[in-house]
Amino acid sequence: MTKLKGACVLGQSGGPTSVINASAAGVFMEAIAQNEYITNVFGAKHGIRGILDEELYDMKKEDLEELKLLKTTPSSDIGSVRYKLKDASVDDTDYKRILEVFKKYDIRYFFYNGGNDSMDTCNKISKYLAKSGYECRCIGVPKTIDNDLAVTDHCPGYGSAAKYVATTLMEIKHDASVYDAPMVCVCEIMGRNAGWLTASSQLATEAGFGPDLVYLPELPFDFEEFMNSVEAKIKEKNHVLIAVSEGIQTKEGKYIPELFKELATDSFGHAQLGGTAQVLADQIHNKFGVKVRAIEFNLMQRCAQHLASRQDVNEAFNAGKYAVKFAIKGVTDKMVGFKRSYDKNGKYKCNYVLIDLHLVANDEKKIPVSWIKKDHTGLTKEFVDYALPLIQGDMKAPLENGLPRFAHLKKVLYK
């Protein structure tokens, strides 16, 4: 192993989760412990922007107990960002700046925590630094409630979000069926191109209180077929619960809200979604005249730490910890991935493996179509067997005066 000594920096990018701070805790605590190799530990304020703007938190100034509390604190305490690096062959301005900052602070370990686009950023920086002859070990730490990172079995953040979705649907099912009048509830769940999170509604169904109809972006959405199914369910059950992914599209490739208005885009060119449930609810009310509620889970599904899965929290923390351990051993240009196995008693186990960054960057893993029931009533047992181990256990923040005690970081900028 080539001994490399210098500072490390962690940046986070993309949408938060209830366990992304747990990954940060894994990186920070392990990096502080590895003082033989890591001289300073930095947190980049708002991801790559913090590096470009030279705004780096000095994580060694934080109390250890507060860093431990990050494990049960939702969202990204050091801040996230949506910032796309251009290819260095087109414009290397940002890369030159990053290299300048890395040299100034002697940063030799770079960790980037996020989803598909974040792994692309990590890959680009890794390649540029290597080409420039600057030795720095770059490791991606996975994150996304969408669960759509390629190659890895699943992603930190998904298990807790899936648990929230399934639990909330069970609760809505009870509330929405108390009156004698017909009512339809349309619940919109995050998922642009992959329906893993909406699919977790099947876990509610397995518990006896799931949605009657489920629509995922893996299959084209047909308005006429949808209306026929809703009408049949109203006649059959009087109360209908529907789960839809925000990213469902028609066979022509149009998002549902896009049929009625032009959608704005973010810095990565992705359409800014939201409003699918309301559009469908309006159409149902107009056609059938029944009471309809549109419920958009929105931010709640990704920040609901009070329903975090212990399995998810521990895996997220370990992803950060192993990123540091792998880097110290000389690994670079990889992402920490998950590979599942089962012991002789059938008990699930998560193994931490290395995946080439270029295999993950800008790729997407979707639900196998064979797992989706053709009548849109849910998913198969294969999905349940896949998802159930990921939502196990409970890991809430400690309570203080009846409310969760989240981490309070000092966030001291390094000078």
C-alpha positions as CSV (number, residue, x, y, z in Angstrom):
1,M,0.0,0.0,0.0
2,T,1.2,3.4,-0.9
3,K,1.2,5.6,2.2
4,L,-0.6,8.9,1.5
5,K,-0.9,11.6,4.1
6,G,-3.0,14.7,3.8
7,A,-6.4,16.2,4.5
8,C,-9.8,14.8,3.4
9,V,-13.0,16.5,2.4
10,L,-16.6,15.3,2.1
11,G,-19.2,17.0,-0.1
12,Q,-22.8,16.1,-0.5
13,S,-25.0,16.6,-3.5
14,G,-28.6,16.1,-4.7
15,G,-31.8,15.6,-2.7
16,P,-31.4,14.9,1.1
17,T,-32.5,11.7,2.8
18,S,-33.2,10.8,6.4
19,V,-29.8,9.0,6.6
20,I,-27.4,11.1,4.5
21,N,-26.1,12.6,7.7
22,A,-25.4,9.1,8.9
23,S,-23.0,8.6,6.0
24,A,-21.4,11.9,6.8
25,A,-20.9,10.7,10.4
26,G,-19.3,7.6,9.1
27,V,-16.8,9.6,7.0
28,F,-16.0,12.2,9.6
29,M,-15.7,9.9,12.6
30,E,-13.5,7.4,10.7
31,A,-11.4,10.1,9.2
32,I,-10.8,11.7,12.6
33,A,-9.7,8.3,13.9
34,Q,-7.3,7.8,11.0
35,N,-5.0,10.6,12.2
36,E,-1.9,8.7,11.0
37,Y,-2.9,9.3,7.4
38,I,-5.5,12.1,7.6
39,T,-4.3,15.4,8.9
40,N,-7.4,17.6,8.6
41,V,-11.1,16.7,8.1
42,F,-13.2,19.1,6.1
43,G,-16.9,19.3,5.2
44,A,-17.6,21.2,2.0
45,K,-20.3,23.7,2.4
46,H,-23.0,22.9,-0.2
47,G,-21.0,20.2,-1.9
48,I,-18.8,21.0,-4.8
49,R,-19.7,24.7,-4.5
50,G,-18.0,24.8,-1.1
51,I,-14.8,23.6,-2.7
52,L,-15.0,26.0,-5.6
53,D,-15.8,28.9,-3.2
54,E,-13.2,27.7,-0.6
55,E,-15.8,27.3,2.1
56,L,-14.7,24.3,4.2
57,Y,-16.0,23.4,7.6
58,D,-13.4,22.2,10.1
59,M,-14.9,19.0,11.3
60,K,-12.3,18.5,14.0
61,K,-13.8,21.5,15.8
62,E,-17.1,19.6,16.3
63,D,-17.9,17.8,19.5
64,L,-17.7,14.0,19.0
65,E,-21.2,13.6,20.6
66,E,-22.7,15.9,18.1
67,L,-21.1,14.0,15.2
68,K,-22.6,10.8,16.7
69,L,-26.0,12.5,16.7
70,L,-25.7,13.0,12.9
71,K,-26.6,9.3,12.7
72,T,-30.2,10.2,13.7
73,T,-30.4,13.6,12.2
74,P,-32.2,14.0,8.8
75,S,-31.0,15.8,5.7
76,S,-27.6,17.2,5.1
77,D,-26.1,19.3,7.9
78,I,-23.2,20.5,5.8
79,G,-25.5,21.4,2.9
80,S,-26.2,19.9,-0.5
81,V,-26.2,21.3,-4.0
82,R,-27.3,20.7,-7.6
83,Y,-24.3,21.7,-9.6
84,K,-23.2,20.0,-12.8
85,L,-19.5,20.0,-13.9
86,K,-19.0,20.4,-17.6
87,D,-16.7,17.9,-19.3
88,A,-13.1,19.0,-18.7
89,S,-12.5,18.8,-22.5
90,V,-15.2,21.5,-23.0
91,D,-14.4,23.7,-20.0
92,D,-11.8,22.9,-17.4
93,T,-12.3,26.1,-15.4
94,D,-13.9,24.4,-12.4
95,Y,-11.4,21.6,-12.4
96,K,-8.5,24.0,-12.3
97,R,-10.1,25.7,-9.4
98,I,-10.7,22.4,-7.6
99,L,-7.1,21.4,-8.1
100,E,-5.9,24.8,-6.8
101,V,-8.0,24.4,-3.6
102,F,-6.9,20.8,-3.1
103,K,-3.2,21.8,-3.4
104,K,-3.7,24.8,-1.0
105,Y,-5.3,22.6,1.7
106,D,-3.3,19.5,0.9
107,I,-6.5,17.5,0.3
108,R,-5.5,13.9,-0.6
109,Y,-8.8,12.2,0.1
110,F,-12.0,13.3,-1.6
111,F,-15.4,11.7,-0.7
112,Y,-18.6,12.7,-2.5
113,N,-22.0,11.5,-1.2
114,G,-24.9,11.4,-3.6
115,G,-26.8,9.8,-6.4
116,N,-26.2,9.3,-10.1
117,D,-25.2,12.8,-11.0
118,S,-23.0,13.0,-7.9
119,M,-21.1,9.9,-8.9
120,D,-20.6,11.5,-12.3
121,T,-19.0,14.5,-10.5
122,C,-16.8,12.3,-8.4
123,N,-15.7,10.4,-11.5
124,K,-14.9,13.5,-13.5
125,I,-12.8,15.0,-10.6
126,S,-11.0,11.7,-10.1
127,K,-10.1,11.4,-13.8
128,Y,-9.0,15.1,-13.9
129,L,-6.8,14.8,-10.8
130,A,-5.1,11.7,-12.1
131,K,-4.5,13.3,-15.5
132,S,-3.0,16.3,-13.7
133,G,-0.6,14.1,-11.8
134,Y,-2.1,15.0,-8.4
135,E,-2.4,12.1,-6.1
136,C,-5.8,12.1,-4.5
137,R,-8.0,9.1,-3.6
138,C,-11.6,9.8,-4.7
139,I,-14.4,7.6,-3.4
140,G,-18.2,7.9,-4.0
141,V,-20.6,7.3,-1.1
142,P,-24.0,6.3,-2.4
143,K,-27.3,8.0,-1.5
144,T,-30.8,8.2,-2.9
145,I,-34.3,7.4,-1.8
146,D,-35.0,6.6,-5.5
147,N,-32.8,3.5,-5.2
148,D,-31.8,3.8,-8.8
149,L,-28.0,3.6,-8.6
150,A,-26.7,1.0,-11.0
151,V,-24.8,-2.2,-10.0
152,T,-25.3,-1.7,-6.2
153,D,-28.1,-3.9,-4.7
154,H,-29.8,-0.9,-3.1
155,C,-29.0,2.6,-1.8
156,P,-28.8,4.3,1.6
157,G,-31.9,6.3,2.2
158,Y,-34.2,3.9,0.3
159,G,-35.1,1.6,3.2
160,S,-36.2,4.5,5.5
161,A,-38.2,6.2,2.8
162,A,-39.8,3.0,1.8
163,K,-40.8,2.4,5.4
164,Y,-42.3,5.9,5.5
165,V,-44.3,5.4,2.3
166,A,-45.7,2.0,3.4
167,T,-46.5,3.2,6.9
168,T,-48.2,6.4,5.7
169,L,-50.3,4.6,3.1
170,M,-51.5,2.2,5.8
171,E,-52.5,5.2,7.9
172,I,-54.2,7.0,5.0
173,K,-56.0,3.8,4.2
174,H,-57.6,3.8,7.6
175,D,-58.5,7.5,7.5
176,A,-59.9,7.5,4.0
177,S,-62.4,4.7,4.5
178,V,-64.4,5.9,7.5
179,Y,-67.3,7.6,5.8
180,D,-70.1,6.0,3.8
181,A,-69.7,8.3,0.8
182,P,-67.4,7.3,-2.0
183,M,-63.9,8.8,-1.9
184,V,-60.7,8.4,-3.9
185,C,-57.3,9.3,-2.6
186,V,-54.4,9.8,-5.0
187,C,-51.0,9.7,-3.3
188,E,-48.0,11.0,-5.3
189,I,-44.7,9.5,-4.4
190,M,-41.2,10.5,-5.5
191,G,-39.6,8.7,-8.4
192,R,-38.7,10.3,-11.7
193,N,-37.8,7.3,-13.9
194,A,-37.6,4.5,-11.4
195,G,-40.6,3.4,-9.3
196,W,-38.8,1.8,-6.4
197,L,-40.3,4.1,-3.8
198,T,-43.9,3.8,-5.0
199,A,-43.4,0.1,-5.2
200,S,-42.8,0.0,-1.5
201,S,-46.6,0.5,-1.3
202,Q,-46.7,-3.3,-1.8
203,L,-45.3,-3.6,1.8
204,A,-48.5,-1.9,3.0
205,T,-50.6,-4.3,1.0
206,E,-48.8,-7.2,2.5
207,A,-49.7,-5.8,5.9
208,G,-53.4,-5.6,4.8
209,F,-53.8,-1.9,4.2
210,G,-52.2,-1.0,0.9
211,P,-53.4,0.9,-2.2
212,D,-55.9,-0.5,-4.7
213,L,-54.0,0.7,-7.7
214,V,-50.3,1.4,-8.2
215,Y,-48.6,3.2,-11.2
216,L,-44.9,3.2,-11.8
217,P,-42.8,5.0,-14.4
218,E,-41.4,1.7,-15.7
219,L,-44.7,1.2,-17.6
220,P,-46.4,3.8,-19.9
221,F,-49.4,5.4,-18.4
222,D,-52.7,5.2,-20.2
223,F,-55.4,7.7,-19.2
224,E,-58.4,5.7,-20.5
225,E,-57.2,2.5,-18.9
226,F,-56.6,4.4,-15.6
227,M,-60.1,5.9,-15.6
228,N,-61.7,2.5,-16.3
229,S,-59.7,0.9,-13.4
230,V,-60.7,3.7,-11.0
231,E,-64.4,3.4,-12.0
232,A,-64.3,-0.4,-11.4
233,K,-62.7,0.1,-8.0
234,I,-65.2,2.7,-7.0
235,K,-68.1,0.4,-7.8
236,E,-66.3,-2.5,-6.0
237,K,-65.0,-0.8,-2.9
238,N,-66.5,2.7,-2.6
239,H,-63.2,3.9,-1.1
240,V,-60.2,3.8,-3.4
241,L,-56.5,4.4,-2.6
242,I,-54.1,5.0,-5.5
243,A,-50.3,5.3,-5.4
244,V,-48.6,7.0,-8.3
245,S,-44.9,7.8,-9.0
246,E,-44.4,11.5,-9.8
247,G,-42.6,10.5,-13.0
248,I,-45.2,8.4,-14.7
249,Q,-45.4,9.2,-18.4
250,T,-47.7,8.5,-21.3
251,K,-46.5,6.3,-24.2
252,E,-45.5,9.5,-25.9
253,G,-43.1,10.3,-23.1
254,K,-45.1,13.1,-21.5
255,Y,-45.2,13.6,-17.7
256,I,-48.8,13.9,-16.5
257,P,-48.6,17.6,-15.4
258,E,-46.8,18.3,-18.7
259,L,-50.0,17.6,-20.5
260,F,-51.4,20.8,-19.0
261,K,-48.4,23.1,-18.5
262,E,-44.8,23.5,-19.4
263,L,-42.4,22.1,-16.8
264,A,-39.3,24.0,-15.5
265,T,-35.9,22.2,-15.4
266,D,-33.0,22.1,-13.0
267,S,-29.3,22.6,-13.6
268,F,-29.0,19.0,-14.8
269,G,-31.8,19.5,-17.4
270,H,-34.2,17.3,-15.4
271,A,-37.9,18.4,-15.4
272,Q,-39.0,19.6,-12.0
273,L,-41.9,17.3,-11.2
274,G,-44.8,17.6,-8.8
275,G,-48.6,17.9,-9.3
276,T,-49.3,14.5,-10.8
277,A,-51.7,13.5,-8.0
278,Q,-53.6,16.8,-8.3
279,V,-54.0,16.4,-12.1
280,L,-55.3,12.9,-11.7
281,A,-57.6,13.8,-8.8
282,D,-59.1,16.6,-10.9
283,Q,-59.8,14.3,-13.8
284,I,-61.4,11.7,-11.5
285,H,-63.6,14.3,-9.9
286,N,-64.7,15.8,-13.2
287,K,-65.6,12.4,-14.6
288,F,-67.2,10.6,-11.6
289,G,-68.2,13.5,-9.3
290,V,-66.9,11.7,-6.2
291,K,-64.9,13.3,-3.4
292,V,-61.2,13.2,-4.2
293,R,-58.1,14.0,-2.3
294,A,-54.7,14.5,-3.9
295,I,-51.9,13.9,-1.4
296,E,-48.3,14.7,-2.4
297,F,-45.8,13.1,0.0
298,N,-43.2,15.6,-1.2
299,L,-40.3,16.3,1.3
300,M,-41.8,14.3,4.1
301,Q,-40.8,10.9,2.5
302,R,-37.1,11.8,2.5
303,C,-36.8,13.6,5.8
304,A,-38.9,11.4,8.1
305,Q,-36.2,10.3,10.5
306,H,-38.9,9.3,13.0
307,L,-39.6,6.3,10.8
308,A,-36.0,5.5,9.9
309,S,-35.0,1.9,9.5
310,R,-32.2,0.8,11.8
311,Q,-30.9,-1.3,8.9
312,D,-30.8,1.7,6.7
313,V,-29.1,4.0,9.2
314,N,-26.4,1.5,10.0
315,E,-25.7,0.7,6.3
316,A,-25.5,4.5,5.5
317,F,-23.1,5.0,8.4
318,N,-21.0,2.0,7.3
319,A,-20.9,3.2,3.7
320,G,-19.2,6.4,4.9
321,K,-16.9,4.5,7.2
322,Y,-15.8,2.0,4.6
323,A,-15.2,4.8,2.1
324,V,-12.5,6.1,4.4
325,K,-11.1,2.7,5.1
326,F,-10.9,1.8,1.4
327,A,-9.2,5.1,0.6
328,I,-6.6,4.6,3.3
329,K,-5.8,1.3,1.7
330,G,-5.1,2.9,-1.6
331,V,-8.5,2.6,-3.4
332,T,-9.6,5.4,-5.7
333,D,-12.1,6.1,-8.5
334,K,-14.7,3.7,-6.9
335,M,-18.0,3.9,-5.2
336,V,-18.9,1.9,-2.0
337,G,-21.6,-0.4,-3.1
338,F,-23.9,-2.9,-1.4
339,K,-24.1,-6.6,-2.1
340,R,-26.6,-8.8,-0.3
341,S,-26.2,-12.3,1.0
342,Y,-28.1,-14.6,3.3
343,D,-26.7,-16.9,6.0
344,K,-27.7,-20.5,6.4
345,N,-30.8,-19.4,8.4
346,G,-31.9,-17.1,5.6
347,K,-31.0,-14.0,7.5
348,Y,-30.1,-11.0,5.3
349,K,-26.6,-9.5,5.4
350,C,-25.2,-6.4,3.6
351,N,-21.7,-6.7,2.3
352,Y,-19.7,-3.6,1.3
353,V,-18.0,-3.8,-2.1
354,L,-16.3,-1.5,-4.6
355,I,-17.8,-0.4,-7.9
356,D,-16.2,1.5,-10.7
357,L,-17.5,5.1,-10.6
358,H,-18.0,5.1,-14.4
359,L,-20.4,2.2,-14.1
360,V,-22.7,4.2,-11.8
361,A,-22.4,7.7,-13.2
362,N,-25.5,8.9,-15.0
363,D,-26.9,5.3,-15.2
364,E,-30.3,4.2,-13.7
365,K,-31.5,0.9,-12.2
366,K,-35.2,0.4,-12.7
367,I,-37.6,-2.2,-11.3
368,P,-37.8,-5.4,-13.3
369,V,-41.0,-5.2,-15.3
370,S,-41.7,-8.8,-14.3
371,W,-42.1,-7.7,-10.7
372,I,-45.0,-5.3,-11.6
373,K,-48.5,-6.8,-11.8
374,K,-50.0,-6.1,-15.2
375,D,-53.4,-5.0,-13.7
376,H,-51.6,-2.2,-11.7
377,T,-52.7,-3.6,-8.4
378,G,-49.2,-3.9,-7.0
379,L,-46.0,-5.9,-7.2
380,T,-45.0,-9.5,-6.9
381,K,-43.4,-11.5,-4.0
382,E,-40.0,-11.0,-5.6
383,F,-40.2,-7.3,-4.8
384,V,-41.4,-8.0,-1.2
385,D,-38.5,-10.4,-0.6
386,Y,-36.1,-7.7,-2.0
387,A,-37.5,-4.7,0.0
388,L,-38.6,-6.2,3.4
389,P,-35.1,-6.7,4.9
390,L,-34.2,-3.0,4.2
391,I,-37.0,-1.5,6.4
392,Q,-36.2,-3.5,9.5
393,G,-35.7,-2.1,13.0
394,D,-36.2,1.3,14.5
395,M,-33.6,4.0,15.1
396,K,-35.1,7.3,16.2
397,A,-33.3,10.4,17.5
398,P,-33.1,10.6,21.3
399,L,-35.9,12.8,22.7
400,E,-35.5,16.0,24.6
401,N,-38.6,17.6,26.1
402,G,-40.7,15.2,24.0
403,L,-39.0,16.3,20.7
404,P,-36.1,14.7,18.7
405,R,-32.7,15.9,19.7
406,F,-30.9,16.4,16.4
407,A,-27.2,17.3,16.0
408,H,-26.2,20.9,16.5
409,L,-22.9,21.4,14.6
410,K,-20.8,24.5,15.1
411,K,-19.9,24.7,11.4
412,V,-16.7,26.6,11.9
413,L,-15.1,27.5,8.5
414,Y,-11.5,26.5,8.3
415,K,-9.0,29.5,8.2
